[in-house]
Amino acid sequence: MDGYNTTSPDGRLTLTAGAENGLVWYALYRDDIAIIRRSSLALFAAEERNLISAYDSFKAEHASFDETWEQPWGEQRFVRNHYNELSITVDAATIRFRLFDDGFGFRYELHGEGDVTIIKEATNFNIDAAALAWWIPALRMNHYEHLYKRTPLKEMDIAHTPLSIELTDGTHLAIHEAALYNYGAMNISPTDDGLVSTITPLSDSTLTHHSLPFNLPWRTMIIADSAPALTSSRIMLNLNEPSKIADTSWIQPTKFMGIWWGMFISRYTWESGDRHGATTANAFRYINAAKKFGIGALLIEGWNVGWDGDWQQNGDKMNFMLPYPDFDIRSITSYAQSQGVNLVGHHETSGNVAHYEWQLPESYDYYGQFGVKYIKTGYVSGRMNNREYHSSQFGVTHYQKTVEMAAERKIMLDIHEPVKGTGIERTWPNLMSREGAMGQEYEGDAVKPMHTAVLPYTRMLAGPLDYTPGLFNLRGTERRVQTTLAKQLGFYVTMSSPMQMVADLPEHYENQPAFQFIKDVPVTWEQTVPLDGVIGQYFVTARQDRHSDDWYIGGVNNEEGRTITISLNFLPSHVTYDAIIYKDATDAHWLENPEAHVIETRQVTNNDSFEVYLAPGGGFGISVKPVGDHSSPYPEQ
């Protein structure tokens, strides 16, 4: 069979699909150049029965769709969802392909009745073996908390997605998935012909147990001319369903401080005792600081009984409705409300999902009676219930249960040790942020500057990241932070999250003019314009505030100092702006002089461009505000 074709709306992408010897295949071309050579698709139930075989029937249908929808928060307020579709119906399934201008997605839709157990998925991506990949290993104890490697495809291990790929002609790809529900997360393995899916299994070695009919997650690929252009794609969001929360007015992005970094630098402890962090007195002090600095919320960890001893093994002892005696939750929440500060509650499960679900939904309701609207959850463990991968069907189903249960109670979630993001925040926008990467808790030699010059092109393609930025005391603790101070500001623009932490101790922000940038920078955006970058070297992007005409530009760098030129041609014409540039000093260095920075001010228009120096391990943050729209554009020196 020669196959059936469809193209992207702009005509640059062409997808062909057909069947041969009962096996469905597809191929993808961009400007008549093969991106994916003919690749087979298969999905096996017990006894190696292929659920998408095409021996008895093969039917093709075409469709098109074009809409623009609005996100309640995110990197871009209005998102265009424009695609051409080719659906191939075979004996017992439909394979639905959707081509966008910047890539494509496809999924398996299983027909019939009864129950099915899937034991293997063989979704192939036959890509040029000379391509290079940025990847982290999958099916490991640390989940997504690894440093990225850059190797030829054939030298990969089983890798998580998003998997970012550089072709020899400079084209960039990113393989991922969308709308992951009730199924194991997709990982990618090398083959002699390219790549193939490897689904996270259950402890019984199967992939999923499900009732028919059943739609699997979308397999997605972004295709871009450059690495920064990868970050503009909204394919993952567009392949998810619209919000199931009709009234989203209660879903409010926020910045938050935390009694958190103090634990990592050994000033406080999670467990009770002389250095217990989550005390009433400490909570009041942090609430006062949040109000003083204009930070809207405060995270408190270690408040509940269960942290004493080896808390990572204490999942069966965590009680999310019983505070330690030195934590008066009623007076703390009452005082926070009187000061206009929201509290971010905390549930650390230590991976004991059975014990956690036993306390749900009562522990959500417990927070509700005190007006707590945000909860950070944690799953620090090698396996859930000591047996299941976090990203297996078991884990995926558990996380989704917590999201929907929270939505019913108007609670917003920030999930640590999560399953990767696949765009379900479009459908469930109360899922505000996730971890799912080596974050700043690894500061102290585990992470190096290059790491944060990789994340925007890899992990950030999966959605918001709670990286916990905002550290200003870079040399004064046992956790030697591997950035410059100016780079900490850049994180607030390069790593988008509608729940964005202000992570350092309050006293480290005193008498710091650069803190003005953190006070000013938004956490949700009208639009985003990537400007420059190379994977593993540097990344620069600009974002417009959703609630004003202000713009913010951020940049992060690896270990090699460089000077870049920023063009402001993305700004509206005929407007003059006050630009405040927070950047590395010429002698700044992530190891030798990390806190050295300068603050410059100038008036600019969209006809201007200027150079910015990025120190080794450095970065910058720039606020750009229309002249006259603010009382003073300049931070106090």
C-alpha positions as CSV (number, residue, x, y, z in Angstrom):
1,M,0.0,0.0,0.0
2,D,1.3,3.4,-1.0
3,G,-0.4,5.1,2.0
4,Y,-2.6,8.1,2.7
5,N,-1.2,11.6,3.2
6,T,-2.0,14.7,5.1
7,T,-0.1,17.9,5.5
8,S,0.4,20.6,8.2
9,P,-1.7,23.8,7.7
10,D,1.4,25.6,6.3
11,G,2.2,22.7,4.0
12,R,5.8,22.1,5.3
13,L,5.0,18.8,7.0
14,T,3.7,15.8,5.2
15,L,2.7,12.6,7.0
16,T,2.1,9.3,5.1
17,A,0.5,6.3,6.8
18,G,-0.3,2.8,5.4
19,A,-0.1,-0.9,6.2
20,E,2.0,-3.8,5.0
21,N,1.7,-7.4,6.0
22,G,-0.8,-6.4,8.6
23,L,1.5,-3.9,10.2
24,V,0.6,-0.2,10.3
25,W,3.4,2.2,9.4
26,Y,3.9,6.0,9.1
27,A,6.5,8.4,7.8
28,L,7.1,12.2,8.2
29,Y,8.7,14.7,5.8
30,R,9.5,18.3,6.3
31,D,10.0,20.3,3.0
32,D,10.3,16.9,1.3
33,I,13.2,15.8,3.6
34,A,12.6,12.7,5.8
35,I,12.4,13.5,9.5
36,I,11.0,10.1,10.4
37,R,11.6,7.2,7.9
38,R,8.9,4.6,7.5
39,S,8.2,3.4,11.1
40,S,6.0,0.6,12.3
41,L,3.3,0.9,15.0
42,A,2.3,-1.9,17.2
43,L,0.5,-2.5,20.6
44,F,0.5,-6.0,22.1
45,A,-1.9,-7.7,24.4
46,A,-1.4,-11.2,25.9
47,E,0.0,-13.8,23.6
48,E,1.6,-11.2,21.5
49,R,-1.7,-10.2,19.9
50,N,-1.2,-6.9,18.0
51,L,-4.2,-4.7,18.9
52,I,-3.6,-2.4,15.9
53,S,-3.1,-4.9,13.2
54,A,-4.5,-4.2,9.7
55,Y,-5.2,-7.6,8.2
56,D,-9.0,-7.3,7.7
57,S,-9.7,-3.6,7.2
58,F,-8.1,-0.3,6.6
59,K,-10.0,3.0,6.3
60,A,-8.7,6.5,6.2
61,E,-10.5,9.8,7.0
62,H,-9.4,13.4,6.9
63,A,-10.4,16.4,9.0
64,S,-9.2,19.9,9.9
65,F,-9.6,22.1,12.9
66,D,-8.8,25.7,13.9
67,E,-9.6,27.5,17.2
68,T,-8.1,29.9,19.6
69,W,-8.5,29.2,23.3
70,E,-7.5,31.0,26.5
71,Q,-5.4,29.7,29.4
72,P,-6.2,30.9,32.9
73,W,-2.4,31.1,33.5
74,G,0.7,30.0,31.6
75,E,3.4,31.2,29.2
76,Q,0.8,32.3,26.6
77,R,-2.7,33.6,27.3
78,F,-4.3,32.8,23.9
79,V,-3.3,29.6,22.1
80,R,-4.1,28.7,18.5
81,N,-5.0,25.1,18.0
82,H,-4.8,24.6,14.2
83,Y,-4.2,21.2,12.7
84,N,-5.0,18.8,9.9
85,E,-6.0,15.2,10.9
86,L,-5.6,11.8,9.3
87,S,-7.3,8.9,11.1
88,I,-6.5,5.3,10.1
89,T,-9.1,2.8,11.3
90,V,-7.9,-0.9,11.2
91,D,-9.4,-4.1,12.6
92,A,-9.9,-3.0,16.3
93,A,-8.4,0.4,16.6
94,T,-8.0,3.9,15.2
95,I,-4.6,5.6,14.9
96,R,-5.3,9.4,14.9
97,F,-2.6,11.7,13.5
98,R,-2.7,15.5,13.9
99,L,-0.3,17.7,12.1
100,F,0.4,21.2,13.3
101,D,2.8,23.7,11.7
102,D,5.4,22.9,14.4
103,G,5.1,19.2,14.7
104,F,2.5,16.4,15.2
105,G,0.9,14.0,17.6
106,F,-0.8,10.7,17.2
107,R,-2.6,8.2,19.5
108,Y,-4.1,4.7,19.5
109,E,-7.8,4.5,20.2
110,L,-8.8,1.0,21.0
111,H,-12.3,-0.2,20.2
112,G,-14.5,-3.0,21.5
113,E,-15.8,-4.2,24.9
114,G,-14.4,-6.0,27.9
115,D,-11.0,-5.7,29.6
116,V,-7.6,-5.6,28.1
117,T,-4.1,-6.0,29.5
118,I,-1.4,-4.4,27.4
119,I,2.1,-6.0,27.7
120,K,4.1,-4.1,25.1
121,E,4.0,-1.0,23.0
122,A,6.2,-0.7,20.0
123,T,5.9,2.8,18.6
124,N,8.9,3.4,16.4
125,F,10.6,6.7,15.4
126,N,13.1,5.8,12.8
127,I,15.4,8.9,12.9
128,D,18.8,9.5,11.4
129,A,21.3,7.6,13.5
130,A,23.8,10.5,13.2
131,A,21.5,12.7,15.3
132,L,22.5,13.8,18.8
133,A,20.2,13.5,21.8
134,W,19.9,15.3,25.2
135,W,18.6,12.8,27.7
136,I,18.3,11.5,31.2
137,P,17.9,7.8,32.2
138,A,14.5,6.3,32.9
139,L,13.4,3.5,35.2
140,R,15.9,4.5,37.9
141,M,15.4,5.1,41.6
142,N,15.8,8.9,41.3
143,H,13.1,9.2,38.6
144,Y,13.8,12.5,36.7
145,E,16.5,13.8,39.1
146,H,19.5,13.4,36.9
147,L,21.9,15.5,34.9
148,Y,21.4,15.5,31.1
149,K,23.8,13.8,28.8
150,R,24.5,14.6,25.1
151,T,25.2,11.5,23.0
152,P,24.4,10.0,19.6
153,L,21.0,8.3,19.6
154,K,22.6,4.8,19.5
155,E,24.5,5.5,22.7
156,M,21.4,6.4,24.8
157,D,20.1,4.2,27.6
158,I,16.3,4.0,28.1
159,A,15.5,7.7,28.4
160,H,12.7,9.9,29.7
161,T,10.8,12.2,27.6
162,P,10.9,15.1,26.6
163,L,13.8,13.8,24.6
164,S,15.4,16.6,22.6
165,I,17.3,15.8,19.4
166,E,19.7,17.7,17.1
167,L,19.7,16.5,13.5
168,T,22.8,17.0,11.3
169,D,21.2,19.8,9.3
170,G,20.4,21.9,12.4
171,T,16.8,20.9,12.7
172,H,15.7,20.3,16.3
173,L,13.2,17.7,17.5
174,A,11.6,16.9,20.8
175,I,9.7,13.6,21.4
176,H,7.2,13.6,24.3
177,E,3.6,12.7,25.0
178,A,0.3,14.5,25.9
179,A,-2.7,13.7,28.0
180,L,-1.2,10.9,30.0
181,Y,-4.0,9.2,31.9
182,N,-4.3,5.7,33.4
183,Y,-1.3,4.4,31.5
184,G,2.4,4.1,32.1
185,A,4.6,7.0,31.0
186,M,6.4,6.7,27.7
187,N,10.2,6.3,27.7
188,I,12.4,6.0,24.6
189,S,15.0,3.4,23.8
190,P,17.5,3.2,20.9
191,T,17.2,0.6,18.1
192,D,19.2,-0.2,15.0
193,D,16.8,2.0,13.0
194,G,16.3,4.8,15.4
195,L,14.1,4.9,18.5
196,V,11.2,2.9,20.0
197,S,8.8,3.5,22.9
198,T,9.4,1.7,26.2
199,I,6.5,2.1,28.6
200,T,7.0,2.3,32.4
201,P,5.7,-1.1,33.6
202,L,3.6,-2.1,36.6
203,S,5.2,-4.4,39.2
204,D,3.6,-7.4,37.5
205,S,5.6,-6.4,34.3
206,T,2.5,-5.5,32.3
207,L,1.9,-1.9,31.1
208,T,-1.8,-1.4,31.8
209,H,-5.0,-3.1,32.8
210,H,-8.0,-1.3,31.3
211,S,-11.6,-1.6,30.1
212,L,-12.4,-1.1,26.4
213,P,-12.9,1.3,24.6
214,F,-9.7,3.1,25.7
215,N,-7.6,6.0,24.2
216,L,-3.9,5.9,24.9
217,P,-1.9,9.1,25.4
218,W,-0.7,11.1,22.4
219,R,2.8,10.5,21.2
220,T,4.2,14.0,20.2
221,M,7.0,15.5,18.3
222,I,8.0,19.2,18.0
223,I,10.0,20.1,14.9
224,A,11.9,23.4,14.9
225,D,14.6,25.3,12.9
226,S,16.4,26.1,16.2
227,A,16.7,25.1,19.8
228,P,14.9,28.2,21.2
229,A,12.0,27.6,18.7
230,L,11.3,24.3,20.5
231,T,10.1,26.3,23.5
232,S,7.3,28.1,21.5
233,S,5.3,24.9,20.7
234,R,1.9,24.4,22.3
235,I,1.3,21.0,20.7
236,M,1.2,19.3,24.1
237,L,-1.5,21.6,25.5
238,N,-3.5,21.5,22.3
239,L,-3.7,17.7,22.5
240,N,-5.4,17.9,25.9
241,E,-9.1,18.5,26.5
242,P,-10.4,21.9,27.5
243,S,-10.7,22.7,31.2
244,K,-13.1,20.6,33.2
245,I,-13.2,23.4,35.9
246,A,-15.9,25.7,34.7
247,D,-15.1,28.6,37.1
248,T,-11.3,29.1,37.3
249,S,-11.4,32.4,39.1
250,W,-10.2,30.8,42.3
251,I,-7.0,29.5,40.6
252,Q,-4.5,32.2,41.4
253,P,-0.8,32.1,40.5
254,T,1.5,33.2,43.3
255,K,5.1,33.7,44.5
256,F,5.9,32.1,47.8
257,M,8.6,32.1,50.5
258,G,9.3,29.0,52.6
259,I,10.6,27.5,55.8
260,W,12.5,25.2,53.4
261,W,16.0,26.3,52.4
262,G,16.8,26.6,56.1
263,M,16.5,22.9,56.4
264,F,18.9,22.3,53.5
265,I,21.5,24.5,55.1
266,S,21.0,22.9,58.5
267,R,19.6,25.9,60.2
268,Y,16.3,24.1,60.8
269,T,15.1,20.5,60.8
270,W,12.0,19.0,59.5
271,E,11.7,16.8,62.6
272,S,10.8,18.1,66.0
273,G,13.4,19.2,68.5
274,D,15.5,22.2,69.3
275,R,16.0,23.3,65.7
276,H,12.4,22.5,64.5
277,G,11.7,24.8,61.6
278,A,7.9,24.6,61.6
279,T,7.2,26.4,64.8
280,T,4.5,29.0,65.6
281,A,7.2,31.7,66.3
282,N,9.1,30.9,63.0
283,A,5.9,30.9,61.0
284,F,4.9,34.3,62.3
285,R,8.4,35.6,61.5
286,Y,8.2,34.3,57.9
287,I,4.6,35.7,57.5
288,N,5.9,39.1,58.5
289,A,8.7,38.8,56.0
290,A,6.4,37.8,53.2
291,K,4.2,40.7,53.9
292,K,7.2,43.1,54.1
293,F,8.6,41.9,50.8
294,G,5.3,41.7,48.9
295,I,5.4,37.9,48.5
296,G,1.9,36.5,48.4
297,A,2.3,33.1,50.1
298,L,4.4,31.0,52.5
299,L,5.2,27.3,52.4
300,I,5.7,25.5,55.7
301,E,7.2,22.0,55.7
302,G,7.6,19.7,58.7
303,W,4.5,20.9,60.6
304,N,2.8,17.6,61.0
305,V,3.6,14.6,63.1
306,G,5.6,11.9,61.3
307,W,9.0,13.6,60.5
308,D,11.0,12.2,63.5
309,G,13.6,9.6,62.7
310,D,14.2,8.5,59.1
311,W,11.3,10.4,57.5
312,Q,11.9,8.9,54.1
313,Q,10.9,5.6,55.6
314,N,8.1,7.1,57.7
315,G,5.3,7.2,55.2
316,D,3.1,5.1,57.5
317,K,3.6,7.6,60.3
318,M,2.8,10.8,58.5
319,N,-0.4,12.3,59.9
320,F,-1.6,15.2,57.8
321,M,-4.3,16.3,60.4
322,L,-2.0,16.3,63.5
323,P,0.4,19.3,64.0
324,Y,3.4,19.0,66.2
325,P,2.7,20.7,69.6
326,D,4.9,23.7,68.8
327,F,2.9,24.4,65.6
328,D,-0.4,26.2,66.4
329,I,-2.1,25.9,63.0
330,R,-5.2,27.8,64.0
331,S,-3.3,30.9,65.1
332,I,-0.8,30.7,62.3
333,T,-3.4,30.5,59.5
334,S,-5.5,33.2,61.2
335,Y,-2.5,35.5,61.4
336,A,-1.5,34.8,57.8
337,Q,-5.0,35.7,56.6
338,S,-4.9,39.0,58.6
339,Q,-1.7,39.9,56.9
340,G,-2.9,39.0,53.4
341,V,-0.5,36.1,53.1
342,N,-1.7,32.7,51.8
343,L,-0.2,29.5,53.3
344,V,1.1,26.7,51.1
345,G,0.4,23.5,53.0
346,H,2.6,20.4,52.7
347,H,2.0,16.7,52.4
348,E,5.1,14.5,52.3
349,T,4.0,10.9,51.7
350,S,7.5,9.3,51.6
351,G,6.0,7.3,48.7
352,N,3.5,5.5,50.9
353,V,0.5,6.0,48.6
354,A,-1.7,3.5,50.5
355,H,-1.3,5.5,53.7
356,Y,-1.8,8.8,52.0
357,E,-5.0,7.8,50.2
358,W,-6.3,6.5,53.5
359,Q,-6.1,10.1,54.7
360,L,-7.8,11.5,51.6
361,P,-9.9,13.5,51.2
362,E,-10.0,14.3,54.9
363,S,-6.6,15.9,54.9
364,Y,-7.6,18.2,52.1
365,D,-10.7,19.1,54.1
366,Y,-8.6,19.7,57.2
367,Y,-6.6,22.3,55.4
368,G,-9.8,23.7,53.9
369,Q,-11.2,24.6,57.3
370,F,-8.2,26.9,57.9
371,G,-8.4,28.5,54.5
372,V,-5.3,26.9,53.0
373,K,-5.8,26.9,49.2
374,Y,-2.3,25.6,48.0
375,I,-0.7,22.3,48.8
376,K,2.8,21.1,47.9
377,T,2.9,17.3,47.9
378,G,6.0,15.1,48.0
379,Y,6.8,11.4,47.1
380,V,10.4,11.0,48.2
381,S,11.0,7.3,47.6
382,G,12.4,4.8,45.2
383,R,9.0,3.2,44.6
384,M,5.4,3.9,45.5
385,N,4.3,1.5,48.2
386,N,7.9,0.0,47.8
387,R,7.0,-1.6,44.6
388,E,5.5,0.6,41.8
389,Y,7.3,3.2,39.6
390,H,6.0,6.7,40.1
391,S,5.4,6.9,36.4
392,S,3.6,3.6,36.0
393,Q,-0.1,3.3,35.5
394,F,-0.4,3.0,39.3
395,G,1.4,6.2,39.9
396,V,-0.2,8.1,37.0
397,T,-3.7,7.1,38.3
398,H,-2.8,8.2,41.9
399,Y,-1.5,11.6,40.9
400,Q,-4.7,12.2,38.8
401,K,-6.9,11.2,41.8
402,T,-5.2,13.9,43.9
403,V,-5.6,16.5,41.2
404,E,-9.3,15.9,40.7
405,M,-10.0,15.6,44.5
406,A,-8.2,18.9,45.0
407,A,-10.2,20.5,42.2
408,E,-13.4,19.6,43.9
409,R,-12.2,21.4,47.0
410,K,-10.7,24.5,45.1
411,I,-7.2,23.5,46.1
412,M,-4.1,24.2,43.9
413,L,-1.3,21.7,43.8
414,D,2.5,21.8,43.4
415,I,3.6,18.1,43.1
416,H,7.2,17.1,43.9
417,E,8.6,13.7,42.8
418,P,5.8,13.7,40.2
419,V,5.0,12.0,37.0
420,K,6.2,14.2,34.2
421,G,3.9,16.9,32.8
422,T,1.9,16.1,29.7
423,G,-0.3,19.2,29.4
424,I,-3.1,18.0,31.6
425,E,-3.0,21.4,33.3
426,R,-5.1,22.6,30.4
427,T,-7.8,20.2,31.6
428,W,-7.1,20.6,35.3
429,P,-5.6,24.1,35.8
430,N,-5.5,23.6,39.6
431,L,-2.4,21.5,38.9
432,M,-0.1,24.5,39.0
433,S,3.4,23.2,39.0
434,R,5.7,20.2,39.4
435,E,9.3,19.3,40.3
436,G,10.5,16.4,38.1
437,A,14.1,17.6,37.7
438,M,17.3,18.2,39.7
439,G,16.3,21.5,41.4
440,Q,18.2,23.8,43.7
441,E,17.9,21.3,46.6
442,Y,20.9,19.7,44.8
443,E,23.0,22.8,45.1
444,G,26.4,22.0,46.7
445,D,28.3,20.4,43.8
446,A,25.6,18.0,42.4
447,V,24.4,20.5,39.8
448,K,26.6,22.6,37.5
449,P,25.8,25.7,35.5
450,M,25.2,23.9,32.3
451,H,22.2,22.1,33.8
452,T,20.0,25.1,33.8
453,A,21.1,25.9,30.2
454,V,19.7,22.5,29.3
455,L,16.4,22.5,31.2
456,P,14.5,25.1,29.0
457,Y,15.0,22.9,26.0
458,T,14.2,19.6,27.7
459,R,12.3,19.3,31.0
460,M,10.6,22.7,30.5
461,L,8.9,21.4,27.3
462,A,6.8,19.2,29.7
463,G,5.3,22.3,31.5
464,P,5.9,24.4,34.6
465,L,8.9,23.6,36.8
466,D,9.2,24.4,40.5
467,Y,13.0,24.9,40.5
468,T,12.9,26.9,43.8
469,P,14.9,29.9,42.6
470,G,15.8,33.1,44.4
471,L,19.0,32.2,46.4
472,F,21.0,35.3,47.2
473,N,23.5,34.0,49.9
474,L,25.6,32.0,47.5
475,R,28.8,31.4,49.5
476,G,27.9,31.6,53.1
477,T,26.5,28.1,53.7
478,E,27.6,24.4,53.4
479,R,25.4,24.3,50.2
480,R,27.7,26.1,47.8
481,V,25.3,27.5,45.2
482,Q,26.5,27.0,41.6
483,T,25.2,30.2,40.1
484,T,25.8,34.0,40.1
485,L,23.2,36.2,41.8
486,A,22.1,37.6,38.5
487,K,21.4,34.1,37.2
488,Q,19.0,33.5,40.1
489,L,17.0,36.4,38.7
490,G,17.1,35.0,35.2
491,F,15.5,31.8,36.5
492,Y,12.2,33.7,37.1
493,V,11.9,34.3,33.4
494,T,13.6,31.2,31.8
495,M,11.8,28.7,34.1
496,S,8.1,29.5,34.0
497,S,5.9,28.4,36.9
498,P,2.6,29.9,38.2
499,M,3.8,28.9,41.7
500,Q,7.3,30.4,41.9
501,M,9.4,30.2,45.0
502,V,11.4,32.9,46.7
503,A,13.7,30.4,48.3
504,D,16.3,32.1,50.5
505,L,16.1,33.1,54.1
506,P,14.3,36.4,54.6
507,E,17.4,38.1,56.0
508,H,19.3,37.5,52.8
509,Y,17.0,39.8,50.9
510,E,17.5,42.7,53.2
511,N,19.3,45.7,51.7
512,Q,19.5,44.0,48.3
513,P,18.5,46.3,45.4
514,A,18.4,43.3,43.1
515,F,15.5,41.9,45.1
516,Q,13.3,44.5,43.3
517,F,13.4,42.3,40.2
518,I,11.9,39.3,42.2
519,K,9.2,41.6,43.6
520,D,8.3,42.9,40.2
521,V,8.5,39.8,38.0
522,P,5.1,38.1,37.3
523,V,4.4,34.4,37.4
524,T,1.9,34.3,34.5
525,W,2.3,35.7,31.1
526,E,0.4,37.2,28.1
527,Q,2.9,36.0,25.5
528,T,6.4,34.5,25.3
529,V,9.1,35.2,22.7
530,P,12.2,33.0,22.8
531,L,15.2,35.1,21.7
532,D,18.4,33.2,21.5
533,G,20.3,30.1,22.8
534,V,22.0,26.8,22.3
535,I,21.2,23.7,24.2
536,G,23.6,23.3,27.1
537,Q,25.2,26.7,26.5
538,Y,22.7,29.5,27.1
539,F,19.0,30.4,26.8
540,V,17.4,33.9,26.5
541,T,13.6,34.5,26.4
542,A,11.2,37.5,26.8
543,R,7.8,37.4,28.3
544,Q,5.0,40.0,28.6
545,D,3.1,40.4,31.9
546,R,-0.5,39.3,31.5
547,H,-1.8,42.2,33.5
548,S,0.2,45.1,32.0
549,D,2.3,46.2,29.1
550,D,5.5,45.4,31.0
551,W,8.0,42.9,29.5
552,Y,10.7,40.8,31.2
553,I,13.7,39.3,29.7
554,G,15.8,36.5,31.3
555,G,19.0,34.7,30.4
556,V,21.0,31.8,31.9
557,N,24.4,30.6,31.0
558,N,26.7,27.6,31.3
559,E,30.3,27.6,32.6
560,E,31.7,29.7,29.6
561,G,31.4,33.5,29.8
562,R,29.9,35.1,26.7
563,T,28.5,38.4,25.5
564,I,25.2,38.3,23.6
565,T,23.2,40.9,21.7
566,I,19.5,41.4,22.6
567,S,17.3,42.9,20.0
568,L,14.1,44.6,21.3
569,N,12.2,44.3,18.0
570,F,9.5,42.2,19.6
571,L,8.3,45.2,21.6
572,P,5.4,47.3,20.2
573,S,6.4,50.2,18.1
574,H,6.0,53.9,19.0
575,V,6.4,53.2,22.8
576,T,9.3,54.2,24.9
577,Y,10.3,52.0,27.8
578,D,12.4,52.2,30.9
579,A,14.6,49.1,31.0
580,I,16.3,48.0,34.2
581,I,19.1,45.5,33.6
582,Y,20.2,43.3,36.4
583,K,23.3,41.6,35.1
584,D,26.7,40.0,36.1
585,A,29.5,42.3,36.8
586,T,32.5,41.9,34.5
587,D,34.4,40.1,37.3
588,A,31.5,37.9,38.3
589,H,32.0,34.1,38.3
590,W,29.9,31.3,39.6
591,L,32.8,30.0,41.8
592,E,35.0,32.9,42.5
593,N,32.7,36.0,42.7
594,P,29.1,34.9,42.4
595,E,27.4,37.8,44.0
596,A,29.0,40.5,41.9
597,H,26.3,42.2,39.8
598,V,25.4,45.6,38.4
599,I,22.1,47.3,37.8
600,E,21.8,49.6,34.8
601,T,18.9,51.7,33.6
602,R,18.2,53.1,30.2
603,Q,15.3,54.2,28.0
604,V,14.7,52.0,24.9
605,T,12.3,51.4,22.0
606,N,11.7,48.5,19.7
607,N,14.4,49.8,17.4
608,D,17.1,49.3,20.0
609,S,19.5,46.4,20.7
610,F,22.2,46.1,23.3
611,E,24.9,43.8,24.5
612,V,24.7,41.9,27.8
613,Y,27.6,40.0,29.4
614,L,26.8,36.6,30.9
615,A,29.5,35.5,33.3
616,P,30.6,31.9,33.7
617,G,27.6,30.3,35.5
618,G,25.8,33.6,35.2
619,G,22.7,35.2,33.8
620,F,20.5,38.3,33.9
621,G,17.0,39.6,34.4
622,I,15.6,42.7,32.7
623,S,12.4,44.5,33.3
624,V,11.0,46.7,30.5
625,K,8.2,49.0,31.5
626,P,6.5,51.8,29.4
627,V,7.6,55.2,30.5
628,G,5.1,56.8,32.9
629,D,3.4,53.5,33.8
630,H,5.1,53.2,37.1
631,S,6.0,55.5,39.9
632,S,9.8,54.8,39.8
633,P,11.5,52.5,37.4
634,Y,14.7,52.3,39.4
635,P,15.4,50.2,42.5
636,E,16.7,52.0,45.5
637,Q,20.5,51.8,45.5
